[in-house]
Amino acid sequence: MKHTVVLFLTLFLSATVHAQNIELPAPHKTGGLPLMEALAKRCTSREFDPRELSPQQLSDLTWAACGFNRSNGKRTAPSSRNKQEVELYLLMKSGAYVYDAAKHALRQISTEDLRQFGAKTAAALCVVYVGDLSKLNGPVEERKATSAVNTGFIGQNIYLYCASEGLVTGYHSGGIDRAALAPKLNLHAQQAILAAQPVSYPKP
């Protein structure tokens, strides 16, 4: 009987944790503004409306940022020697998630609203760039610099998606409470918080 109860609780807790993940709808890979129009509209904003993004917008944004776009496992944003060491952590009102590009899903790692640690704004979403330096070679500072460059490619993809979708965003590497945020995201010693990028609707 005791074994049965333990098994039931284990299955229940596993189902609960899984239910907190977000299975994203398939991303839209056509449509949007022509590239030159999106470039013309691309801009940085520091003022945001707090309205939440839809599941479809989250799907399209994460795929545009660094989703898989080819059958050989390569992605919409380049990375040095294809190490793909940069991970996206999405901070929202409902909690913190890491983007699983292979499954195109958001895996919840915290139920706490951590947005203020990444960007002190009212943005509905704060994308935090985390580099897994263990995947790179060389001195630590060189590895951080390489990952920082790679976040720039992803950040520009997000800028162009936002310009096409009528959203606003603003990439920044300063003003992040890294010391407080890292343990809340359960990062290991080789993972470095590199930058953050709030995304939301424009403030009326």
Disulfide bonds with the S-S distance in Angstrom:
none
